[in-house]
């Protein structure tokens, strides 16, 4: 079904990529100049909490009074919820520097699962990884004692991360493969949902127990053609100006998926004044959205029982 009424909330910055909501309904987001913002539930007040000095992407609540930040340039960070200086948790793991620290989920015991999207292309060249299909994304785990290990790799642009309510697996969005993969904590690997109609980006488990998946754009037929071309031609296309390369469409989507892969909620349509929906958070019946390209976040109220 289509999105219902969507309220767009301007913020004083570009590209509020992800959103997370605290117990009081306040919304946190990060913009492309490095600032972390706190937005009142009605959008009437915006506070600047600090600056990562990089490009903040995925955000999560971390304990009672901190915000966990995946910064594409600065690594895995924390910041007090009340605002203040940034603490760096990690900039590398398993002998490799992070190239594209992207999104995370925090377990009840404080373990952090997070993605490094590509071993080759960073935030400035994210489209190039979708063209080249490097299959080099990683899922990493930071335990409460500060040690980090590799959980799984070989992802087609590893993006959003979520844990189901029972924390029996880690869900990872593979943007380049149009799917969400499950990594079970006993080591098994299978698919939660496959053959999506668009590019999955951030994902998050809501207060309703569903794993919410963004669809940032419909599939791009031109990209499928480019992926099949010889390497030198793909490289030439990557050097073209952005407006001449395969580009995302304006339709966006949001899926609410059960832990066994059943789609219980599906919203897909264009939203006037809002596109590249890449961040999502369900909080007691309200869906909050982030965007890679807008100067705003947005929200909609979920109709009870609708699909």
C-alpha positions in Angstrom: 0.0 0.0 0.0 1.0 3.6 -0.4 2.4 5.8 2.4 -0.3 7.7 4.2 0.2 11.3 5.4 3.9 11.9 5.8 5.1 14.9 7.8 8.4 16.3 6.7 10.5 17.9 9.5 13.3 20.3 8.2 16.6 20.1 10.0 19.5 22.5 9.7 21.7 20.2 7.7 22.0 18.0 4.7 21.5 14.2 4.5 20.2 13.2 8.0 20.9 9.6 7.0 19.7 7.6 10.1 17.3 8.2 12.9 16.9 6.7 16.4 14.3 7.6 19.0 14.7 7.6 22.8 12.2 6.8 25.5 10.9 10.4 25.5 10.3 10.4 21.7 13.2 12.6 20.9 14.8 11.8 17.6 18.6 11.8 17.0 20.2 12.1 13.6 23.5 13.0 12.0 24.1 15.3 9.0 26.9 15.3 6.4 28.9 18.1 8.0 29.5 15.8 11.0 27.0 17.3 13.4 24.7 15.2 15.6 21.3 16.7 16.1 18.5 16.0 18.6 15.0 16.8 17.3 11.9 17.3 19.5 9.0 14.9 18.8 7.0 17.6 17.1 10.0 19.1 15.3 9.7 22.4 17.2 13.3 22.3 18.6 16.6 21.1 17.2 19.7 21.0 19.4 23.3 20.4 18.2 24.8 17.8 20.5 28.3 17.7 19.0 30.4 17.0 15.9 32.1 13.8 14.9 34.4 15.5 12.5 33.4 12.9 9.9 30.2 11.7 8.2 27.8 10.1 10.7 25.6 7.3 9.4 24.0 4.7 11.6 22.9 5.7 15.1 21.8 3.5 18.1 21.1 4.1 21.7 24.0 2.7 23.7 23.3 2.1 27.4 21.3 4.6 29.4 23.1 7.8 28.4 25.1 7.4 25.2 24.6 7.4 21.5 26.5 4.9 19.3 27.6 6.4 16.0 28.8 4.6 12.9 30.8 7.3 11.1 31.9 6.5 7.5 35.1 8.4 8.0 35.8 8.4 11.7 34.9 4.9 12.7 32.8 3.5 15.6 32.1 6.3 18.1 30.0 7.2 21.1 28.7 10.5 22.3 26.7 11.4 25.5 22.9 11.7 24.8 23.0 15.1 26.5 25.7 16.3 24.1 29.5 16.5 24.5 32.8 15.1 23.2 33.0 12.1 20.9 34.8 8.9 22.1 36.4 6.7 19.5 35.7 3.0 20.1 37.5 1.7 17.0 38.8 2.7 13.6 40.0 -0.8 12.5 39.4 -4.5 13.2 41.0 -7.8 12.4 44.0 -6.1 11.0 42.1 -3.8 8.5 41.2 -0.2 8.8 37.5 0.6 8.3 36.7 1.9 4.9 33.0 2.5 5.3 31.6 2.1 8.8 27.9 2.2 8.2 25.3 0.8 10.6 24.9 -1.1 13.8 22.7 -2.9 16.3 23.2 -3.2 20.0 22.4 -6.4 22.0 21.0 -6.3 25.5 24.4 -7.1 27.0 26.1 -4.2 25.2 27.6 -6.2 22.3 27.7 -4.1 19.1 27.2 -5.7 15.7 28.2 -3.3 12.9 29.0 -3.2 9.2 32.0 -2.0 7.2 30.2 -1.8 3.8 33.1 -2.2 1.4 36.8 -2.9 1.4 37.4 -0.8 -1.7 35.0 2.2 -1.9 34.2 4.7 0.8 31.3 7.1 1.4 32.2 9.4 -1.5 32.0 6.5 -4.0 29.3 4.3 -2.7 27.7 4.0 -6.1 30.9 2.5 -7.5 30.6 -0.5 -5.2 27.1 -1.2 -6.5 28.6 -1.1 -10.1 31.7 -3.3 -9.4 29.9 -5.7 -7.0 33.1 -6.1 -4.8 31.3 -8.4 -2.4 33.7 -7.2 0.3 31.3 -6.0 3.0 32.0 -7.2 6.6 29.9 -7.8 9.7 31.9 -7.1 12.9 31.2 -7.7 16.6 32.5 -5.5 19.4 32.0 -7.2 22.8 31.6 -5.2 26.1 35.3 -5.8 26.9 36.3 -3.8 23.7 37.5 -6.7 21.6 36.4 -6.9 18.0 36.1 -9.9 15.8 34.8 -10.8 12.3 31.4 -12.4 12.3 30.9 -12.8 8.5 32.2 -11.2 5.3 31.6 -11.4 1.5 28.5 -9.2 1.6 27.2 -7.3 -1.4 27.6 -3.9 0.1 26.8 -4.6 3.8 24.5 -2.0 5.1 21.7 -2.0 7.8 22.0 -4.2 10.8 19.2 -5.4 13.2 18.6 -8.0 15.9 15.3 -9.7 16.4 13.6 -9.5 19.8 15.2 -12.8 20.9 18.6 -11.8 19.5 19.1 -15.3 17.9 20.5 -13.9 14.7 21.9 -10.7 13.1 20.1 -9.4 10.1 22.2 -7.6 7.5 20.9 -5.7 4.5 22.9 -6.4 1.3 22.1 -3.3 -0.8 23.8 -4.7 -3.9 22.0 -8.0 -3.8 18.4 -6.8 -3.0 18.2 -8.9 0.1 18.5 -9.1 3.9 20.7 -12.0 5.1 20.5 -13.7 8.5 23.7 -14.6 10.4 22.7 -16.9 13.2 24.7 -16.8 16.4 25.5 -20.5 16.0 27.3 -19.6 12.7 24.6 -20.5 10.1 23.9 -18.1 7.3 20.7 -17.9 5.3 18.3 -15.4 3.8 15.6 -13.5 5.8 14.0 -11.9 2.7 15.2 -11.9 -0.9 14.5 -10.5 -4.4 13.4 -7.1 -3.0 11.9 -4.6 -5.5 14.5 -2.0 -4.5 17.7 -1.3 -2.7 17.6 -2.1 1.0 19.5 0.4 3.2 19.2 0.8 6.9 17.1 -1.6 8.9 16.0 -1.5 12.5 13.8 -3.5 14.9 10.8 -1.5 16.1 8.9 -1.5 19.4 6.4 -3.6 17.5 9.0 -6.4 17.2 9.2 -6.2 13.4 12.4 -5.7 11.5 11.8 -2.6 9.4 13.7 -2.4 6.1 14.0 0.7 4.0 13.9 0.6 0.2 15.9 3.7 -0.8 15.0 3.5 -4.5 13.4 1.0 -6.9 15.8 -1.2 -8.8 17.6 0.7 -11.6 17.5 -1.2 -14.9 20.5 0.7 -16.3 22.6 -0.5 -13.4 21.9 -4.1 -14.2 23.1 -3.5 -17.7 26.3 -1.7 -16.5 27.1 -4.6 -14.1 27.3 -7.0 -17.0 29.8 -4.9 -19.1 33.5 -5.6 -19.3 35.7 -4.2 -16.5 37.2 -1.3 -18.6 33.8 -0.1 -19.6 32.5 -0.2 -16.0 35.5 1.8 -14.9 34.8 4.4 -17.6 31.2 4.7 -16.5 32.4 5.2 -12.9 34.4 8.2 -14.0 31.4 9.9 -15.6 29.7 12.8 -13.7 27.0 11.6 -11.3 24.2 12.9 -13.5 25.3 10.6 -16.3 25.6 7.4 -14.3 22.7 5.1 -13.3 20.7 7.1 -10.7 18.2 6.2 -8.0 14.5 6.7 -8.6 12.2 8.8 -6.3 9.9 6.0 -5.2 10.7 4.7 -1.7 9.6 1.9 0.5 9.4 0.5 4.0 8.8 -3.1 4.9 7.9 -4.6 8.4 9.2 -8.1 8.4 8.8 -10.8 11.1 11.8 -12.8 12.4 10.9 -15.7 10.1 10.8 -13.5 7.0 7.1 -12.8 6.5 6.3 -9.3 5.3 3.6 -8.0 7.6 3.7 -4.3 6.6 4.6 -2.8 3.2 4.6 0.8 2.2 5.7 1.9 -1.3 5.2 5.1 -3.2 6.7 8.5 -3.9 6.6 11.0 -1.0 6.3 14.6 -2.0 9.4 16.5 -0.9 11.2 13.5 0.4 13.3 10.8 -1.4 16.3 8.5 -0.8 14.6 7.2 2.3 17.5 5.3 4.0 16.9 5.5 7.7 13.9 4.1 9.6 12.8 3.6 13.2 9.4 2.4 14.4 8.5 3.9 17.8 5.1 3.0 19.3 3.2 3.2 16.0 5.1 6.1 14.4 7.6 5.5 11.7 10.5 7.9 11.5 12.6 8.3 8.3 16.0 9.6 7.4 17.3 10.6 4.0 20.6 10.6 2.3 19.7 13.6 0.1 17.1 15.8 1.8 17.5 18.5 4.4 14.8 16.9 6.5 13.7 13.8 8.4 10.0 12.7 8.2 7.4 10.6 10.0 4.1 8.9 9.4 1.6 7.2 11.7 1.0 3.5 11.1 -2.6 2.6 10.7 -3.6 -0.1 13.1 -3.8 -3.5 11.4 -3.0 -2.3 7.9 -0.6 -4.1 5.6 
